[in-house]
Amino acid sequence: MAITFISHSSAETDEDQANADSVRAELIKRLPGFGWQVLVDDELRVGTDWRDALYEWLRDCDAAVVLVNRDGLKSSWLRREVEVLWYRWRAGSRLTIVPVLLKGLTARELRHSEISRLADLQCILQDDVDDGEDLVSLIVEGLGDLGVCADTPAKRSMATKIEHCLDEVTDRFTLRAMAQALGAEGEWRYPTASEERRRIAHHCLAPVPTDNVPMAVSEVEFFLALDRLDKLISLLLPTWIDPVAVRLLLPGSGQVVATLAGNWTDTARQHIHRASYFSGAYRSEAVPLVAGEAQSMEHMEGCLAAVRALLKSDDENDQPIKGHVLFLVIDPAGTELGVVGELVRTLIGRFSWLNIIVLTDGDDPADLGTQPGRALHIPLQPGAERQMKRTSRELDDIRANRNGHGKDQA
């Protein structure tokens, strides 16, 4: 059952509060009949850490209904909830957000408030409907098909991993400086370090300019053990890639053969990491096609060695471990595209489970002469790979310059 979270704030007048309670009660009553599990703070048990519980709901929900009254425009907590939901949505999460403007509130007032970003979405105005049942029907329509709005466990997992890497940073001002270095929008001042860590994690689900990463890491590296610093850097380095743009890189019903307009095998690995949100089930091996006297044989031997490494086996005829999605990254290294295409055709004919990425400036994988289940070309912005290399070197320097300083030497 898909999960919808009801976000709301208290009202100052008894009339407005009664109206909000009525809408909420009707949603709780009717949404389960449409296949939705409803999360609302009324269900929190006594003694529960309500902040942590609400953030977990905000992270895991498939949809959110945001009930806004005039007092809600000034609510700092509602603003934080909207910010977390917005980061998820902006990052390409298949999350549905349905803003509902309760009685007396206009879209114009919403646009001039601190949660004005909600006005960019299609809002439902209670003043435009006749009764509560009609309002709930419109909300159900806005939630749409459950299959469309479901989020991915991998995306949630990546956010959790970033939070875990930063768990040792307990000063919210340091974390705020990191968020600002990454380019997080707004002047949000969260009252706890835990909230700031979540803010950073959700921001990193969206594309982050590669120039921003070294400064962001510098803000927190002193407080991190080296193993966590290494893991954080590996998670942040691919965030320059738009995760929505590379989603097709993940195989569906057939093999993927892709051309990537890059020159560095690590660029392909980063695209795989970004598309899969660092799911451990997605693995890759790279092969440079070094020319020799027996070119075709040497190329095939190199590829078969990589296939065995992917399979964790001495026999390339074995099948992948259940759940593993395997990529072979081919660097032509000056080899003619026609020769590469012949090699790729042989590989996809022999290994039906193997996905292949070829580093080439070619605009179309069809130039390889292959007929896989899915073929695509991944372009890069001019200078993107060069700048990413500079960022990688800068992050390597941050690691190297610890020189007896930081958490490990405390």
Buried (B, 14 or more C-beta within 10 A) or exposed (E): EBBBBBBBBEBEEEEBBEBBEEBBEBBBEBBEEBEBEBBBBEEBEEEEEEBEBBBEBBBEBBBBBBBBBBBBBEBEBBBBBBBBBBBBBBBBBBBBBBBBBBBBBEEEBBEEBBBEBBBEBEBBBBEEBEEBEEBBEBBBEBBEEBEEBBBBEBBBBBBEBBBBBBEEBEEBEBBBBBBBBBBBBEEBEBEBBBBBBBBBBBBBBBBBEBBBBBBBBBBBBBBBBBEBBBBBBBBBBBBBBEBEBBEBBBBEEEBBBBBBBBBBBBBBBBBBBBBBBBBEEBBBBBBBBEEEEEBEEBBBEBBBEBBBBBBEBEEBEEEBEEEBBBBBBBBBEEBEBEBBBBBBBBBBEBBEBBBBBBBBEBEEBBBBEBEBBBBBBBEBEEEBBEBBBEBBEBBEEBEEEBEEEBBEEE
